[in-house]
Amino acid sequence: MVNSIPRGSLGFLQPGTKFFGLFDFGSLFTTSSTATVDKPILSLHPPWTTIFKGERVTLRCDGYHPLLLELRPISTLWYLGHLLLPSHKKSIEVQTPGVYRCQTRGAPVSDPIHLSVSNDWLILQVPYAMVFEGEPLVIRCRGWYDKVVYKLHYYKDGHVMRYFQSSANYTIPQARASDSGHYQCSGTLRIPVESTPMFSAKVVVTIQELFASPVLKVVPKPESHGGGGVTLRCETSLHPQKRDTPLQFSFYKYSRPVRRFDWVAEYTVPETETEDLESYWCEAATVTRSVRKRSPWLQLAGKGSFSSTLAITTRAPPPASMSRNPISKPLSFRKPPEPRSVPSITSAPNSTFTGTLASMPSIPTAGPTACTPLTSLGQSAYPLKSHMDLLLQEMQLLKGLLRQVVLELKEPHTVLGFQETPEIPILDLGVNPVTPETTERG
Protein backbone atom coordinates (compact mmCIF):
# COMPACT_ATOMS: atom_id res chain seq x y z
CA MET A 1 0.00 0.00 0.00
CA VAL A 2 1.36 3.39 -1.01
CA ASN A 3 1.35 6.19 1.53
CA SER A 4 -0.87 9.19 0.70
CA ILE A 5 0.61 12.55 -0.24
CA PRO A 6 0.79 14.86 2.81
CA ARG A 7 -1.12 18.11 2.59
CA GLY A 8 0.96 21.07 1.51
CA SER A 9 3.74 18.89 0.07
CA LEU A 10 2.93 19.27 -3.60
CA GLY A 11 5.97 21.50 -3.92
CA PHE A 12 8.03 18.30 -3.69
CA LEU A 13 6.73 17.13 -7.06
CA GLN A 14 9.31 18.33 -9.59
CA PRO A 15 9.33 17.53 -13.32
CA GLY A 16 11.00 14.23 -14.09
CA THR A 17 11.45 13.10 -10.45
CA LYS A 18 9.96 10.10 -8.71
CA PHE A 19 7.81 10.27 -5.60
CA PHE A 20 8.52 7.51 -3.08
CA GLY A 21 10.66 5.85 -5.75
CA LEU A 22 7.51 4.40 -7.38
CA PHE A 23 5.68 7.01 -9.48
CA ASP A 24 6.86 9.43 -12.14
CA PHE A 25 5.01 12.75 -12.13
CA GLY A 26 7.02 14.24 -15.00
CA SER A 27 3.99 14.09 -17.26
CA LEU A 28 2.03 16.37 -14.90
CA PHE A 29 4.34 19.32 -15.51
CA THR A 30 5.89 20.94 -18.57
CA THR A 31 8.99 23.08 -18.50
CA SER A 32 11.45 24.34 -21.04
CA SER A 33 14.59 23.46 -19.07
CA THR A 34 15.34 21.59 -15.85
CA ALA A 35 18.51 21.93 -13.79
CA THR A 36 20.53 18.79 -13.16
CA VAL A 37 20.83 18.05 -9.45
CA ASP A 38 23.42 15.59 -8.14
CA LYS A 39 22.27 12.68 -6.06
CA PRO A 40 22.53 13.17 -2.29
CA ILE A 41 25.41 11.67 -0.34
CA LEU A 42 24.46 9.09 2.26
CA SER A 43 26.98 8.62 5.11
CA LEU A 44 27.25 6.21 8.05
CA HIS A 45 28.49 7.03 11.57
CA PRO A 46 30.51 5.18 12.85
CA PRO A 47 31.73 4.25 9.35
CA TRP A 48 31.43 0.45 9.63
CA THR A 49 29.02 -1.69 7.66
CA THR A 50 28.81 -4.49 10.26
CA ILE A 51 27.63 -4.02 13.85
CA PHE A 52 26.67 -6.26 16.76
CA LYS A 53 23.04 -7.06 17.48
CA GLY A 54 21.47 -4.37 19.63
CA GLU A 55 23.81 -1.55 18.53
CA ARG A 56 22.61 1.55 16.73
CA VAL A 57 24.24 3.67 14.00
CA THR A 58 23.42 7.06 12.47
CA LEU A 59 22.62 7.65 8.80
CA ARG A 60 22.96 11.17 7.38
CA CYS A 61 21.66 12.43 4.02
CA ASP A 62 23.51 15.46 2.58
CA GLY A 63 22.18 16.97 -0.61
CA TYR A 64 20.01 19.66 -2.19
CA HIS A 65 17.47 21.05 0.31
CA PRO A 66 15.58 24.07 -1.10
CA LEU A 67 13.57 26.46 1.06
CA LEU A 68 9.88 25.58 1.04
CA LEU A 69 6.84 27.67 1.83
CA GLU A 70 4.49 24.75 2.45
CA LEU A 71 3.11 24.16 5.92
CA ARG A 72 4.37 20.56 6.04
CA PRO A 73 7.34 20.34 3.68
CA ILE A 74 9.05 17.05 2.95
CA SER A 75 12.78 17.65 2.65
CA THR A 76 14.16 14.07 2.88
CA LEU A 77 12.79 10.62 2.14
CA TRP A 78 14.28 7.45 3.64
CA TYR A 79 14.06 3.93 2.21
CA LEU A 80 14.84 0.55 3.74
CA GLY A 81 14.83 -1.73 0.73
CA HIS A 82 11.53 -0.83 -0.99
CA LEU A 83 9.91 0.30 2.25
CA LEU A 84 9.39 4.03 2.87
CA LEU A 85 10.43 4.99 6.41
CA PRO A 86 8.26 7.49 8.34
CA SER A 87 11.12 9.90 9.18
CA HIS A 88 11.81 13.01 7.08
CA LYS A 89 14.79 14.28 9.06
CA LYS A 90 18.24 14.85 7.65
CA SER A 91 19.68 12.06 9.85
CA ILE A 92 18.18 8.97 11.48
CA GLU A 93 19.33 6.23 13.87
CA VAL A 94 18.84 2.63 12.76
CA GLN A 95 19.63 -0.87 14.05
CA THR A 96 17.81 -3.03 11.51
CA PRO A 97 19.94 -4.77 8.86
CA GLY A 98 19.24 -4.04 5.22
CA VAL A 99 19.88 -1.65 2.32
CA TYR A 100 19.31 2.03 3.10
CA ARG A 101 18.84 4.93 0.65
CA CYS A 102 17.73 8.54 0.88
CA GLN A 103 16.30 11.15 -1.49
CA THR A 104 16.06 14.92 -1.34
CA ARG A 105 13.74 17.31 -3.19
CA GLY A 106 14.31 17.34 -6.93
CA ALA A 107 17.27 14.91 -6.76
CA PRO A 108 17.63 11.22 -7.62
CA VAL A 109 17.97 8.50 -5.02
CA SER A 110 21.34 8.22 -3.26
CA ASP A 111 23.74 5.32 -3.49
CA PRO A 112 22.88 2.49 -1.11
CA ILE A 113 24.52 1.51 2.18
CA HIS A 114 24.36 -2.15 3.22
CA LEU A 115 24.13 -2.57 6.99
CA SER A 116 24.81 -6.00 8.50
CA VAL A 117 24.01 -7.12 12.06
CA SER A 118 25.96 -10.01 13.58
CA ASN A 119 25.56 -12.18 16.67
CA ASP A 120 29.08 -13.69 16.47
CA TRP A 121 31.93 -13.25 18.94
CA LEU A 122 34.10 -11.57 16.29
CA ILE A 123 33.17 -9.27 13.44
CA LEU A 124 35.37 -7.79 10.71
CA GLN A 125 34.47 -4.16 10.03
CA VAL A 126 35.34 -2.41 6.75
CA PRO A 127 34.51 1.15 5.60
CA TYR A 128 31.07 1.72 4.10
CA ALA A 129 32.37 4.17 1.50
CA MET A 130 34.29 3.29 -1.63
CA VAL A 131 38.05 3.06 -1.20
CA PHE A 132 39.98 4.27 -4.24
CA GLU A 133 43.52 3.61 -5.38
CA GLY A 134 46.06 5.56 -3.37
CA GLU A 135 43.72 6.02 -0.39
CA PRO A 136 44.26 4.33 3.01
CA LEU A 137 42.30 1.16 3.74
CA VAL A 138 41.51 0.52 7.42
CA ILE A 139 40.13 -2.86 8.54
CA ARG A 140 39.00 -3.48 12.10
CA CYS A 141 38.57 -6.79 13.94
CA ARG A 142 36.21 -6.21 16.84
CA GLY A 143 35.30 -8.48 19.76
CA TRP A 144 31.83 -8.86 21.22
CA TYR A 145 30.92 -5.45 22.67
CA ASP A 146 34.52 -4.24 22.43
CA LYS A 147 36.15 -7.12 24.29
CA VAL A 148 39.93 -7.26 23.71
CA VAL A 149 40.97 -9.72 20.99
CA TYR A 150 44.24 -11.58 21.66
CA LYS A 151 46.51 -13.40 19.19
CA LEU A 152 44.88 -11.44 16.39
CA HIS A 153 45.42 -12.54 12.78
CA TYR A 154 44.22 -10.77 9.63
CA TYR A 155 43.71 -12.87 6.49
CA LYS A 156 43.30 -12.05 2.82
CA ASP A 157 42.09 -14.82 0.50
CA GLY A 158 43.09 -17.40 3.12
CA HIS A 159 46.65 -16.09 3.67
CA VAL A 160 47.85 -14.41 6.86
CA MET A 161 48.57 -10.72 6.23
CA ARG A 162 49.32 -9.40 9.73
CA TYR A 163 49.61 -10.58 13.35
CA PHE A 164 49.03 -8.57 16.55
CA GLN A 165 49.29 -9.56 20.19
CA SER A 166 46.00 -7.78 20.98
CA SER A 167 43.30 -5.65 19.34
CA ALA A 168 44.62 -3.40 16.57
CA ASN A 169 43.48 -2.15 13.17
CA TYR A 170 45.04 -3.40 9.96
CA THR A 171 45.90 -0.39 7.77
CA ILE A 172 47.12 -0.23 4.17
CA PRO A 173 48.45 3.34 3.68
CA GLN A 174 48.01 3.39 -0.11
CA ALA A 175 45.60 0.80 -1.41
CA ARG A 176 46.06 -0.83 -4.80
CA ALA A 177 43.77 -2.87 -7.00
CA SER A 178 45.69 -5.97 -5.89
CA ASP A 179 44.46 -5.34 -2.32
CA SER A 180 40.93 -6.34 -3.31
CA GLY A 181 39.80 -9.71 -2.00
CA HIS A 182 38.10 -11.63 0.81
CA TYR A 183 39.24 -10.54 4.28
CA GLN A 184 38.81 -12.33 7.60
CA CYS A 185 40.21 -12.16 11.14
CA SER A 186 40.72 -14.61 13.99
CA GLY A 187 41.69 -14.35 17.64
CA THR A 188 40.91 -15.39 21.19
CA LEU A 189 38.72 -13.77 23.86
CA ARG A 190 38.96 -14.01 27.66
CA ILE A 191 35.43 -14.90 28.77
CA PRO A 192 36.64 -15.14 31.58
CA VAL A 193 39.45 -17.52 30.56
CA GLU A 194 41.09 -17.41 27.18
CA SER A 195 39.03 -19.17 24.57
CA THR A 196 40.01 -21.19 21.56
CA PRO A 197 40.66 -19.22 18.33
CA MET A 198 37.51 -17.76 16.84
CA PHE A 199 36.98 -16.60 13.26
CA SER A 200 34.90 -13.78 11.87
CA ALA A 201 32.79 -13.98 8.75
CA LYS A 202 34.53 -13.16 5.45
CA VAL A 203 34.01 -9.69 4.01
CA VAL A 204 34.61 -8.69 0.39
CA VAL A 205 36.75 -5.57 -0.11
CA THR A 206 36.95 -3.96 -3.55
CA ILE A 207 39.43 -1.18 -4.32
CA GLN A 208 37.98 1.18 -6.91
CA GLU A 209 40.01 2.40 -9.88
CA LEU A 210 40.79 6.11 -9.51
CA PHE A 211 41.43 6.61 -13.23
CA ALA A 212 41.88 4.36 -16.23
CA SER A 213 45.27 3.52 -17.70
CA PRO A 214 46.22 6.32 -20.11
CA VAL A 215 46.41 5.91 -23.87
CA LEU A 216 48.78 7.98 -25.99
CA LYS A 217 47.18 9.23 -29.20
CA VAL A 218 48.15 11.50 -32.09
CA VAL A 219 46.10 14.68 -32.24
CA PRO A 220 44.74 15.23 -35.78
CA LYS A 221 46.25 18.31 -37.34
CA PRO A 222 44.03 20.75 -39.27
CA GLU A 223 44.59 20.82 -43.01
CA SER A 224 45.51 24.51 -42.86
CA HIS A 225 48.54 23.72 -40.69
CA GLY A 226 50.90 21.91 -43.00
CA GLY A 227 54.18 22.24 -41.06
CA GLY A 228 55.21 21.75 -37.47
CA GLY A 229 55.73 18.68 -35.35
CA VAL A 230 53.36 15.95 -34.23
CA THR A 231 51.15 16.58 -31.20
CA LEU A 232 50.55 13.70 -28.79
CA ARG A 233 47.81 13.57 -26.18
CA CYS A 234 47.78 11.42 -23.03
CA GLU A 235 44.12 10.47 -22.56
CA THR A 236 42.52 8.95 -19.45
CA SER A 237 39.24 9.17 -17.53
CA LEU A 238 38.56 9.64 -13.81
CA HIS A 239 35.97 7.80 -11.76
CA PRO A 240 32.67 9.75 -11.69
CA GLN A 241 32.95 10.27 -7.93
CA LYS A 242 36.54 11.51 -8.31
CA ARG A 243 36.20 13.66 -11.42
CA ASP A 244 37.63 16.68 -9.56
CA THR A 245 40.92 14.92 -8.78
CA PRO A 246 43.80 16.79 -10.49
CA LEU A 247 46.21 14.72 -12.57
CA GLN A 248 49.64 15.45 -13.98
CA PHE A 249 51.26 14.01 -17.10
CA SER A 250 54.76 13.09 -18.21
CA PHE A 251 56.01 12.05 -21.66
CA TYR A 252 58.87 9.70 -22.55
CA LYS A 253 60.84 8.82 -25.65
CA TYR A 254 61.93 5.21 -25.10
CA SER A 255 63.25 5.35 -21.51
CA ARG A 256 64.23 9.05 -21.61
CA PRO A 257 61.77 11.66 -20.30
CA VAL A 258 61.16 14.40 -22.86
CA ARG A 259 58.83 16.34 -20.56
CA ARG A 260 58.42 15.77 -16.86
CA PHE A 261 55.20 15.97 -14.87
CA ASP A 262 53.02 19.04 -15.37
CA TRP A 263 49.34 19.83 -15.85
CA VAL A 264 49.28 19.73 -19.68
CA ALA A 265 48.13 16.45 -21.22
CA GLU A 266 49.67 17.19 -24.65
CA TYR A 267 53.21 17.15 -25.99
CA THR A 268 54.46 18.30 -29.40
CA VAL A 269 57.24 16.25 -30.95
CA PRO A 270 59.76 18.56 -32.67
CA GLU A 271 59.72 18.36 -36.45
CA THR A 272 63.39 17.33 -36.52
CA GLU A 273 62.57 14.17 -34.55
CA THR A 274 59.81 12.97 -36.86
CA GLU A 275 62.15 11.90 -39.65
CA ASP A 276 62.75 8.42 -38.20
CA LEU A 277 60.61 5.88 -36.44
CA GLU A 278 60.35 6.85 -32.77
CA SER A 279 58.53 5.23 -29.83
CA TYR A 280 56.81 7.31 -27.16
CA TRP A 281 54.72 6.63 -24.08
CA CYS A 282 53.17 8.76 -21.36
CA GLU A 283 52.41 8.51 -17.66
CA ALA A 284 49.51 9.93 -15.64
CA ALA A 285 49.76 10.40 -11.88
CA THR A 286 48.19 12.16 -8.94
CA VAL A 287 49.89 15.19 -7.42
CA THR A 288 51.29 13.11 -4.54
CA ARG A 289 52.37 10.32 -6.97
CA SER A 290 50.39 7.83 -4.90
CA VAL A 291 48.85 6.49 -8.13
CA ARG A 292 50.88 6.32 -11.33
CA LYS A 293 49.88 4.55 -14.54
CA ARG A 294 51.68 4.14 -17.87
CA SER A 295 50.35 4.03 -21.38
CA PRO A 296 51.28 1.49 -24.08
CA TRP A 297 54.00 2.33 -26.62
CA LEU A 298 53.11 4.56 -29.57
CA GLN A 299 55.41 4.33 -32.59
CA LEU A 300 55.54 7.31 -34.90
CA ALA A 301 56.34 6.58 -38.54
CA GLY A 302 58.76 8.77 -40.50
CA LYS A 303 57.67 11.36 -43.00
CA GLY A 304 58.51 9.26 -46.05
CA SER A 305 57.33 5.81 -46.98
CA PHE A 306 58.41 2.79 -44.99
CA SER A 307 60.68 1.40 -47.67
CA SER A 308 62.41 4.70 -48.44
CA THR A 309 63.00 6.16 -45.00
CA LEU A 310 63.38 3.14 -42.75
CA ALA A 311 66.14 0.57 -42.72
CA ILE A 312 65.45 -3.01 -41.71
CA THR A 313 67.67 -4.45 -38.99
CA THR A 314 68.56 -8.10 -38.64
CA ARG A 315 66.03 -8.55 -35.85
CA ALA A 316 62.32 -8.96 -36.52
CA PRO A 317 59.97 -6.27 -35.16
CA PRO A 318 58.28 -7.11 -31.85
CA PRO A 319 54.80 -8.67 -31.85
CA ALA A 320 51.73 -6.56 -31.20
CA SER A 321 51.49 -7.72 -27.58
CA MET A 322 55.06 -6.63 -26.90
CA SER A 323 54.62 -3.26 -28.55
CA ARG A 324 51.83 -2.46 -26.11
CA ASN A 325 53.97 -3.28 -23.08
CA PRO A 326 55.88 -0.24 -21.76
CA ILE A 327 58.46 -2.50 -20.10
CA SER A 328 59.48 -4.20 -23.36
CA LYS A 329 61.51 -1.70 -25.33
CA PRO A 330 60.56 -1.61 -29.02
CA LEU A 331 62.97 -1.84 -31.90
CA SER A 332 64.54 1.33 -33.21
CA PHE A 333 64.86 1.77 -36.99
CA ARG A 334 67.06 4.82 -37.26
CA LYS A 335 70.02 4.30 -39.60
CA PRO A 336 70.72 1.46 -42.03
CA PRO A 337 73.49 -0.88 -40.84
CA GLU A 338 76.78 -0.98 -42.69
CA PRO A 339 76.90 -3.84 -45.25
CA ARG A 340 78.98 -6.76 -44.07
CA SER A 341 80.62 -9.61 -45.96
CA VAL A 342 79.21 -13.09 -45.48
CA PRO A 343 80.27 -16.33 -47.16
CA SER A 344 78.55 -17.06 -50.43
CA ILE A 345 77.64 -20.74 -50.24
CA THR A 346 75.25 -22.25 -52.74
CA SER A 347 75.55 -25.95 -51.92
CA ALA A 348 73.89 -27.77 -49.06
CA PRO A 349 75.95 -27.97 -45.86
CA ASN A 350 76.11 -31.79 -45.82
CA SER A 351 76.60 -32.57 -49.53
CA THR A 352 80.36 -32.31 -50.14
CA PHE A 353 81.70 -31.50 -46.69
CA THR A 354 83.74 -34.71 -46.39
CA GLY A 355 85.93 -33.95 -49.35
CA THR A 356 86.12 -30.24 -48.66
CA LEU A 357 87.09 -30.50 -45.01
CA ALA A 358 89.69 -33.19 -45.70
CA SER A 359 91.87 -30.64 -47.52
CA MET A 360 91.50 -27.96 -44.82
CA PRO A 361 94.01 -27.57 -41.98
CA SER A 362 93.10 -29.19 -38.70
CA ILE A 363 92.94 -25.85 -36.84
CA PRO A 364 91.49 -23.06 -38.96
CA THR A 365 92.91 -19.60 -38.36
CA ALA A 366 90.68 -17.60 -40.67
CA GLY A 367 87.23 -17.70 -42.18
CA PRO A 368 86.35 -19.03 -45.62
CA THR A 369 88.41 -17.65 -48.45
CA ALA A 370 85.64 -17.46 -51.01
CA CYS A 371 83.38 -14.64 -49.83
CA THR A 372 81.05 -12.46 -51.83
CA PRO A 373 80.00 -9.14 -50.25
CA LEU A 374 76.30 -8.48 -49.95
CA THR A 375 74.74 -5.95 -52.22
CA SER A 376 73.45 -2.91 -50.35
CA LEU A 377 69.73 -3.06 -49.70
CA GLY A 378 69.28 0.41 -51.08
CA GLN A 379 70.86 -0.59 -54.42
CA SER A 380 69.08 -3.89 -54.81
CA ALA A 381 66.17 -4.12 -57.19
CA TYR A 382 64.64 -7.10 -55.40
CA PRO A 383 62.09 -6.74 -52.63
CA LEU A 384 63.32 -6.47 -49.09
CA LYS A 385 61.81 -9.81 -48.16
CA SER A 386 63.86 -11.72 -50.74
CA HIS A 387 67.07 -10.15 -49.40
CA MET A 388 66.17 -11.11 -45.88
CA ASP A 389 65.40 -14.69 -46.93
CA LEU A 390 68.73 -14.94 -48.78
CA LEU A 391 70.63 -13.55 -45.81
CA LEU A 392 68.99 -16.00 -43.43
CA GLN A 393 69.73 -18.91 -45.78
CA GLU A 394 73.40 -17.97 -46.02
CA MET A 395 73.62 -17.62 -42.27
CA GLN A 396 72.24 -21.14 -41.90
CA LEU A 397 74.88 -22.47 -44.30
CA LEU A 398 77.62 -20.66 -42.41
CA LYS A 399 76.30 -22.14 -39.18
CA GLY A 400 76.56 -25.65 -40.64
CA LEU A 401 80.13 -24.96 -41.82
CA LEU A 402 81.19 -23.81 -38.36
CA ARG A 403 79.57 -26.86 -36.80
CA GLN A 404 81.68 -29.16 -38.98
CA VAL A 405 84.85 -27.25 -38.06
CA VAL A 406 84.13 -27.67 -34.38
CA LEU A 407 83.43 -31.34 -34.92
CA GLU A 408 86.81 -31.71 -36.67
CA LEU A 409 88.60 -30.18 -33.69
CA LYS A 410 86.89 -32.57 -31.30
CA GLU A 411 86.92 -35.81 -33.36
CA PRO A 412 89.24 -35.58 -36.39
CA HIS A 413 88.66 -39.18 -37.49
CA THR A 414 84.91 -38.58 -37.75
CA VAL A 415 85.35 -35.67 -40.17
CA LEU A 416 87.85 -37.51 -42.33
CA GLY A 417 85.22 -40.13 -43.14
CA PHE A 418 86.51 -43.14 -41.18
CA GLN A 419 83.65 -43.43 -38.80
CA GLU A 420 83.37 -47.24 -39.24
CA THR A 421 86.98 -47.97 -38.11
CA PRO A 422 87.43 -47.78 -34.37
CA GLU A 423 91.19 -48.19 -34.62
CA ILE A 424 93.74 -45.62 -35.76
CA PRO A 425 92.82 -44.53 -39.28
CA ILE A 426 95.04 -45.68 -42.16
CA LEU A 427 95.35 -43.32 -45.10
CA ASP A 428 95.13 -44.73 -48.59
CA LEU A 429 98.35 -43.53 -50.32
CA GLY A 430 97.94 -45.58 -53.51
CA VAL A 431 100.32 -48.42 -52.47
CA ASN A 432 98.92 -51.88 -51.98
CA PRO A 433 99.86 -53.20 -48.58
CA VAL A 434 101.85 -56.46 -48.67
CA THR A 435 101.51 -58.99 -45.92
CA PRO A 436 104.96 -60.31 -44.93
CA GLU A 437 105.47 -64.06 -45.30
CA THR A 438 106.39 -66.12 -42.35
CA THR A 439 108.50 -69.29 -42.52
CA GLU A 440 108.63 -72.11 -40.12
CA ARG A 441 111.96 -73.04 -38.60
CA GLY A 442 112.91 -76.49 -38.98
Backbone hydrogen bonds, N-H to C=O, Kabsch-Sander energy under -0.5 kcal/mol:
donor,donor_aa,acceptor,acceptor_aa,energy
9,S,6,P,-1.5
12,F,9,S,-1.9
13,L,10,L,-1.5
14,Q,12,F,-1.0
17,T,14,Q,-1.8
19,F,23,F,-1.9
20,F,18,K,-0.6
22,L,19,F,-1.7
23,F,19,F,-1.5
25,F,17,T,-1.3
25,F,23,F,-0.6
28,L,25,F,-1.4
29,F,26,G,-0.9
37,V,35,A,-0.5
41,I,62,D,-3.5
42,L,40,P,-0.6
43,S,41,I,-0.5
43,S,60,R,-2.5
45,H,58,T,-2.3
48,W,46,P,-1.8
49,T,126,V,-1.5
51,I,116,S,-2.3
53,K,118,S,-1.9
55,E,52,F,-1.9
57,V,94,V,-2.5
58,T,45,H,-2.9
59,L,92,I,-3.2
60,R,43,S,-2.0
61,C,90,K,-2.8
62,D,41,I,-2.5
62,D,60,R,-0.6
63,G,61,C,-0.5
65,H,63,G,-0.5
75,S,73,P,-0.6
76,T,88,H,-0.5
77,L,103,Q,-2.8
79,Y,101,R,-2.7
80,L,83,L,-2.7
81,G,79,Y,-0.6
81,G,99,V,-2.9
83,L,80,L,-1.9
85,L,78,W,-2.6
85,L,83,L,-0.5
92,I,59,L,-2.3
94,V,57,V,-2.5
98,G,115,L,-2.0
100,Y,98,G,-0.6
100,Y,113,I,-2.5
101,R,79,Y,-2.0
103,Q,77,L,-1.9
105,R,75,S,-0.9
107,A,104,T,-1.9
110,S,102,C,-2.9
111,D,40,P,-0.5
113,I,100,Y,-1.7
115,L,98,G,-2.8
115,L,113,I,-0.6
116,S,49,T,-3.1
116,S,114,H,-0.5
118,S,51,I,-2.6
123,I,142,R,-2.0
125,Q,123,I,-0.6
125,Q,140,R,-3.5
128,Y,47,P,-0.8
131,V,206,T,-0.6
132,F,130,M,-0.5
133,E,208,Q,-1.6
134,G,175,A,-2.7
135,E,132,F,-2.0
137,L,172,I,-2.4
138,V,136,P,-0.5
139,I,170,Y,-2.6
140,R,125,Q,-2.6
142,R,123,I,-2.7
142,R,140,R,-0.6
143,G,147,K,-0.7
144,W,121,W,-1.3
146,D,143,G,-1.9
147,K,144,W,-0.7
150,Y,148,V,-0.5
150,Y,188,T,-2.9
151,K,165,Q,-2.1
152,L,164,F,-1.8
153,H,186,S,-2.5
154,Y,162,R,-2.5
155,Y,184,Q,-3.5
156,K,159,H,-2.6
157,D,182,H,-3.2
159,H,156,K,-1.7
161,M,154,Y,-3.5
162,R,154,Y,-1.2
164,F,152,L,-2.6
170,Y,139,I,-2.7
171,T,169,N,-0.6
172,I,137,L,-2.8
175,A,135,E,-2.6
179,D,176,R,-1.7
180,S,177,A,-1.5
181,G,205,V,-2.3
183,Y,181,G,-0.6
183,Y,203,V,-2.9
184,Q,155,Y,-1.7
186,S,153,H,-2.0
187,G,198,M,-1.9
188,T,150,Y,-2.7
191,I,189,L,-0.9
191,I,193,V,-2.3
195,S,189,L,-2.7
198,M,187,G,-3.3
200,S,185,C,-2.6
203,V,183,Y,-2.5
205,V,181,G,-2.9
208,Q,131,V,-2.9
208,Q,206,T,-0.6
212,A,237,S,-2.2
215,V,235,E,-2.3
217,K,215,V,-0.5
217,K,233,R,-2.5
219,V,231,T,-2.9
225,H,222,P,-1.1
226,G,224,S,-1.0
230,V,269,V,-1.0
232,L,267,Y,-3.7
233,R,217,K,-3.0
234,C,265,A,-3.0
235,E,215,V,-2.6
235,E,233,R,-0.8
239,H,210,L,-2.3
242,K,239,H,-2.0
243,R,240,P,-0.9
245,T,242,K,-1.9
248,Q,285,A,-2.8
249,F,262,D,-2.8
250,S,283,E,-2.2
251,F,259,R,-2.5
252,Y,281,W,-2.8
253,K,256,R,-3.3
254,Y,252,Y,-0.6
254,Y,279,S,-1.6
256,R,253,K,-2.1
258,V,251,F,-1.9
259,R,251,F,-1.7
262,D,249,F,-1.6
267,Y,232,L,-2.6
269,V,230,V,-3.8
269,V,267,Y,-0.6
273,E,270,P,-1.4
274,T,271,E,-1.1
277,L,333,F,-1.0
278,E,300,L,-1.5
280,Y,298,L,-2.8
281,W,252,Y,-1.8
283,E,250,S,-2.4
284,A,293,K,-2.5
285,A,248,Q,-2.1
286,T,291,V,-1.7
287,V,246,P,-0.5
289,R,286,T,-1.0
293,K,284,A,-2.7
295,S,282,C,-2.3
297,W,323,S,-0.8
298,L,280,Y,-2.6
300,L,278,E,-3.3
300,L,298,L,-0.5
301,A,299,Q,-0.5
309,T,305,S,-2.0
310,L,306,F,-1.3
323,S,319,P,-2.0
324,R,320,A,-0.9
325,N,322,M,-1.5
329,K,327,I,-0.7
333,F,331,L,-0.5
334,R,332,S,-0.8
342,V,372,T,-0.7
344,S,370,A,-0.6
345,I,343,P,-0.9
351,S,348,A,-1.1
352,T,348,A,-0.6
356,T,352,T,-1.7
357,L,353,F,-2.8
358,A,354,T,-1.1
359,S,355,G,-0.8
359,S,356,T,-0.7
360,M,357,L,-0.8
371,C,369,T,-1.1
372,T,342,V,-0.9
374,L,340,R,-0.9
379,Q,376,S,-0.8
380,S,376,S,-1.1
387,H,383,P,-1.4
388,M,384,L,-2.2
389,D,385,K,-2.4
390,L,386,S,-2.3
391,L,387,H,-2.5
392,L,388,M,-2.4
393,Q,389,D,-2.2
394,E,390,L,-2.4
395,M,391,L,-2.0
396,Q,392,L,-1.8
397,L,393,Q,-1.9
398,L,394,E,-2.4
399,K,395,M,-2.0
400,G,396,Q,-2.0
401,L,397,L,-2.1
402,L,398,L,-2.4
403,R,399,K,-1.8
404,Q,400,G,-1.8
405,V,401,L,-1.8
406,V,402,L,-2.2
407,L,403,R,-2.0
408,E,404,Q,-1.9
409,L,405,V,-1.8
410,K,406,V,-1.7
411,E,407,L,-3.0
414,T,411,E,-0.7
415,V,411,E,-1.2
416,L,412,P,-1.8
417,G,414,T,-0.8
418,F,413,H,-1.7
421,T,418,F,-0.7
427,L,425,P,-0.5
429,L,427,L,-0.9
